[in-house]
Amino acid sequence: MVRNRVKRRLRALVAERLEHLPEGARLVVRALPEAALADYATLGADLDGALSAATRRALR
């Protein structure tokens, strides 16, 4: 039940950010067990940080 809640939250968060990803980008999101304790805002901030880091690496 907790895993599904995290999955639904992450799916919604990613959907909000899809238009900001580079053209042709592929994305795999993996939640660690600690994600079950995080609220929606924290998951969003963590996802934003991960997407920023991945975008920087891709542009190198």
Summary of the structure (lengths in Angstrom):
residues: 60
radius of gyration: 11.9
end to end distance: 39.5
largest distance: 39.5
contacts: 117
relative contact order: 0.18
helix: 73%
strand: 0%
